[in-house]
Amino acid sequence: MSTVRIVGRAVMVVAGCLGAGVLEAADGDTAELVRVEAAVDRALEYLSSRQDASGSWPHGLSQQSNTGIDSLCLLAFLGRGHVPGRGPYRETVGRAVDGLLAARRPDDLLVRAGGHSHGPMYEHGLATLALIEASGWVADAEMRETCQAAVDVIVTSQNREGGWRYQPKPQDADLSVTVMQVVALRAAQNARFTVPEETIEGAIRYVKSCARPEGGFAYQPGQGVKNAQSAAGALSLTLLGRYDDPAVEAALASLQKREYRPQMDDYFHYMNYYAMQAHFQAGERQWAAWNPRVRSFLLDAQATDGSWPGWGEERLNGQAKCYSTALATMALEVYMHYLPAYQR
Amino acid sequence: MSHLAATVMRWCGIGHGMTAAVERLEWQWARPQVLWVGLPALVLAGWWISRRHRQRFPWLPRGLRRALDVCRTAVLALFLLILAGPALRIESRVEEKPVVALLVDTSDSMHLPVGRLAEDSIGDLTRIAGLDRPTGDDGGPAAAVARVATVTRAELVAAIERTQERDGGALEELARRFELRRYEFDRRPRRQARDPDAAARPSAAGEQSGADTALGAALQLALDDASDRALAGVVIVSDGRSTVGIDPLEAARRAIDARGGQAPGPVFAVPIGSAEPPVDLAVADVLAPPVVALDDVVTVVATIESAGLAGRKVAVELHDGTGAVIESFPLALRDGRQQAVFSWHATVAGTARLAVAVAVEPEEIVRENNAVGVAIEVSERKTKVLLVDSLPRWDLRFIDHCIRRDTGFDATVTLVADGTAAALPATIDDWAAYDLVVLGDVPAAALPGAAQTALAEAVTRRGVGVVFQPGSAHLPRDYPDGPLAELFPVEVDRAAGGGSGALEAPAFKPFRMRVTARGAMHPAFALSGDAARNRAAWGAMPSFFRVAAARRPRPAATALAEVDGPDGRGAVVLVAEAPAGRGRAAWIGIEETFRWRRNIGDPLFWRFWGQLLRDVARRDDRPTDASWLVVAPAHCEPDAPVAIEMNLVDDAKQPVTAGPRTVTVDGPGGERTVALQPGARPGLWQGGFVPVAAGRYVVEHGAAPTPLAGECIVAEPARERARPDVDRDTLAALADLTGGAIVEPAALATLPGRLPDATVASRRVEEDDVWDTWPVLALLVTLYCIDVGIRRLSGLS
């Protein structure tokens, strides 16, 4: 029996039996988990207060909204179990979902016409993920049709190497944009949208081409290792089913060797979120090695109003702290295991 | 004089219970108006009778004629008297003392030593319990603590009761001021006369009723008994550990609900035993999936609990059914709970019996809790499941993920968002190709009437299981009646939620799940053999906002979990299960079970779903063309029902339907005969029995065409002594909930002062008819005899 099969079975059987046993295991961290939940709740209260009537969140670089930031904020609510149609944030979440649906362009890109953009495929990947996650709660034919159309855009934008770049054209590619499409495709498969198998195979091929022999991933094949890309690459491979690819462990090892601090990457929040998910997806050993330091750091760094500072990403994502707060919140929400796209 | 009157009344049979207070008796007429009218009429009638006798019988001697007059008039007078309804009446004032229920724990755990108590209260305790200082004892607190530590909890209770009775202490004061009702409880509660020594006696051999503690049932019995009386309070003398039956907090909550939110009376808990846990090493529980597939690698997780042995290194061992060690897990003990994790490969189909054991340490008092067994059913057959929904709801996405990784299932997921029925089975055979169908929020358009009927038939006639997980769009709204609606294990309040059949919680007062007593031991919720722990674990699950409006379980259905409905509309059934012909149906009234993943991911989520799906799915894979006899469960506790199922075929493999059919059950109580009833199909015979004592029960069917046999091993549960420490948390929670308090044994003297002394005075009126007595009848007969005698003797008739 292959290692993967044995591990898969064992994981499932553990899942079927552990129950209270795992509760006991979690008991040691109960106080910390309560702190995590409290911090997430404060952050959501902050984000809720910053949402505008159209369902968007500010970023500070311009007055135009950005569906990428809107999607991250929506995912932050979903990740705490605040799903559409119920609960204390039903209106906040409902406005955000409606806003993303309304952002659909004739070419099916989920990027608001005239909105602020870093390259539409960033925003499109995040918006596709957010809508697919929300689609389980909205009995609406438009929702499902929009999600499938958004997935189709991702599929048709994949380049020959298997990656994606800023524009919805199959030209060049980078790992930073690719990881967002990979997560969206994984969510789409999980929600039973149509995703061609060759798209998945192509994505695996591209991500692996970014792996560096010294451990870690590069922004593009042939370039040097970057921490944010190492996190993105490791997460991409695990979400694409390559759990035991040596590149995953090597990338996580390279991250763990670094001193954990905001200066470890120009895109700290981006790196932090993907690194948290990547370590979780890689299994208990990696998770145990990584999560306490992130948790401790984020809990200590949260402002009293519930937000987190930008730590240098303001120049790209704006002075408004919605982007940083959403990503930090999502990093902490890994503990909650609510978002189906990220189930291990 | 009054004595004479009382004697006469007693002699005449008048005024039962009144003769003690003759001087307070009052005479009264039920219909005095009869007298006012009747007496003048009687005078007239007497005159008329006399005149008539004088005219008709002038030749009769005057004396005899007068006697006739008197007899006739007296009969009329008696008749008048009876019509007027003379009665004796007594009015008295009755003072009714409020009830105090004293609940004394007599379970086996009460025969454990008390343990070390605090020095500052030991003096009071020894005085209250009359534990006199033996010769040679220096009388210091330390010596007293050491002395009391070896006394059993039951002996301490008995000593306290005896001393209180002898010296007129707190319990005697309670008995004087209140109506003190004493109850004892172990596996069953019972009302008892006060007998202090009874508590100290261990259960008689064979009874074994002390092998469990039904604290909740005892509380419920005491509260029910006092339901028509003023209840001053409940005093519980116990180590607090409740192992069976209704949860004590649930019993208290029900009583509070039944009284409109008012506590029936404060509960004062007297914890017996040290607050310090005794030195102990225990296997608290063993968690393994009850059903796995052949070739699965099963993870067995044992929770090891220890106290007073920190630093000790032990080996926790996983044993197979023969006692051979499969794996050893080294553990450095620290006080509290730790886990030992084992792997076990299911290589043989059938029931595997595993045990986790840890060696007994010399200082341990309780040694029965060092091993726990677990049975795992290894199935060769994959359960075929069809999951249908209209949306990729989160629960479906997580189930989809888990079920594909569980080797025991072969799952198909179908989304019918576009409302086409083509993708779904249409005939009975199509549906019966699956062992289980999970119907989510499926529109009726996707499931036409014929397909519904076919599914219902597949469930009721072919044994297919069906699980309903309603949503907010279609189920149950699209199915107001019809074959599918008849399978729902619950009655749906279709008017709720504006016709959606769903209830929504206020945003900041979400629903919180409560597992029922039956649910706590259901495979879907049973995480261990400790029902209270199971309920606590599931009760701690995150709250949620929407439930299907299931008012109550259907007849024969079992509610496994419930929530309090919004706006005080009572409990709403959340999870229920029911038999449906040959199949089973389950209802999951929540579409947010994904919340059970919080902080731990799949384990509890899939524990629930995986075991529920297995439980509901068709499992009848025994051949119908062979004879067999199955006794289930193969292992159980006393008082648990045991089912017998027998399939009989003749030599031509045709079902044997000729009855009656009986089996013999040979067990500790002797041999007896159990009659079997015809089952759901020809050749199938079913019955059952309830073993009352531990031992091996052999079930045999010796008659033609084939001798068959099966057995069930009945063993006492080990949970009573599994946790030897005192459960002060439960006792404190009970006290808090009802406005009572914890009262340490040493402070027992303060107890009477805490109970409200509210004697209830009432006026009691007693009446007794005077005319309805034998002297009146005798007088009537005498008068009639005299009248008839005079007439005969005088030749008048």
Contacts between the chains, C-beta under 8 A, distances in Angstrom:
chain1	res1	chain2	res2	distance
A	6	B	297	6.0
A	8	B	405	5.4
A	9	B	296	5.9
A	9	B	297	5.3
A	9	B	405	7.4
A	9	B	407	5.7
A	10	B	297	4.8
A	10	B	299	6.1
A	10	B	343	7.1
A	11	B	405	6.7
A	11	B	602	7.8
A	12	B	402	6.6
A	12	B	405	4.0
A	12	B	406	4.7
A	12	B	407	7.3
A	12	B	602	7.9
A	12	B	606	7.4
A	13	B	289	6.1
A	13	B	292	6.4
A	13	B	296	5.5
A	13	B	297	6.4
A	13	B	298	5.0
A	13	B	299	5.5
A	13	B	406	7.7
A	14	B	299	4.3
A	14	B	301	7.8
A	14	B	603	6.9
A	15	B	402	6.3
A	15	B	405	7.9
A	15	B	601	7.6
A	15	B	602	3.8
A	15	B	603	5.2
A	15	B	605	7.8
A	15	B	606	4.2
A	15	B	607	7.3
A	15	B	610	7.5
A	16	B	289	4.1
A	16	B	292	7.7
A	16	B	406	6.6
A	16	B	603	8.0
A	16	B	606	5.5
A	16	B	607	6.0
A	16	B	610	4.5
A	16	B	611	7.2
A	17	B	287	5.1
A	17	B	288	5.0
A	17	B	289	4.2
A	17	B	298	7.1
A	17	B	299	6.2
A	17	B	300	7.3
A	17	B	301	6.7
A	17	B	603	7.7
A	17	B	607	6.8
A	18	B	287	6.1
A	18	B	299	7.3
A	18	B	301	5.7
A	18	B	600	7.8
A	18	B	603	3.9
A	18	B	604	7.9
A	18	B	607	7.1
A	19	B	287	5.7
A	19	B	527	3.9
A	19	B	537	7.1
A	19	B	603	5.7
A	19	B	604	5.4
A	19	B	607	4.4
A	20	B	285	7.2
A	20	B	287	6.5
A	20	B	303	7.5
A	20	B	527	4.0
A	20	B	528	6.1
A	20	B	533	6.9
A	20	B	534	7.6
A	20	B	537	5.0
A	21	B	287	4.8
A	21	B	301	3.8
A	21	B	303	6.3
A	21	B	339	6.0
A	21	B	527	7.8
A	21	B	603	7.6
A	22	B	600	4.6
A	22	B	603	4.5
A	22	B	604	7.4
A	23	B	537	6.0
A	23	B	600	6.7
A	23	B	604	7.5
A	24	B	303	5.9
A	24	B	337	5.5
A	24	B	339	6.2
A	25	B	339	6.5
A	26	B	599	5.5
A	26	B	600	5.9
A	27	B	337	7.5
A	33	B	599	5.4
A	81	B	542	7.0
A	81	B	592	7.6
A	81	B	594	7.6
A	81	B	595	5.7
A	81	B	598	7.8
A	83	B	394	7.3
A	83	B	592	7.7
A	85	B	472	7.2
A	85	B	546	7.9
A	86	B	504	6.7
A	86	B	545	3.9
A	86	B	546	5.3
A	87	B	507	6.0
A	87	B	510	7.3
A	87	B	545	4.9
A	88	B	507	4.1
A	88	B	508	6.0
A	90	B	507	7.3
A	135	B	391	7.2
A	135	B	392	6.5
A	136	B	391	5.7
A	136	B	392	5.0
A	136	B	393	4.6
A	136	B	394	4.9
A	136	B	396	7.5
A	136	B	397	6.6
A	137	B	391	7.6
A	137	B	393	7.2
A	137	B	394	7.7
A	138	B	391	7.8
A	139	B	390	6.7
A	139	B	391	5.9
A	139	B	441	7.4
A	139	B	471	7.7
A	139	B	472	7.4
A	139	B	473	4.3
A	141	B	417	7.3
A	144	B	417	5.9
A	190	B	392	7.5
A	190	B	397	5.1
A	190	B	400	7.4
A	190	B	401	7.0
A	191	B	392	3.9
A	191	B	397	6.2
A	192	B	392	5.4
A	192	B	400	7.9
A	192	B	413	6.8
A	192	B	415	5.5
A	335	B	598	8.0
A	335	B	599	5.7
A	336	B	597	7.4
A	336	B	598	5.2
A	336	B	599	6.7
A	337	B	597	4.1
A	337	B	598	6.7
A	337	B	599	7.2
A	337	B	600	7.2
A	337	B	601	4.3
A	337	B	602	7.9
A	338	B	394	7.7
A	338	B	594	6.2
A	338	B	595	7.4
A	338	B	597	6.5
A	338	B	598	7.3
A	340	B	394	5.3
A	340	B	397	3.9
A	340	B	398	6.1
A	340	B	401	7.7
A	340	B	594	7.5
A	343	B	397	7.6
A	343	B	398	6.1
A	343	B	401	5.4
A	343	B	601	7.4
A	343	B	602	7.6
A	344	B	601	6.6
A	344	B	602	7.8
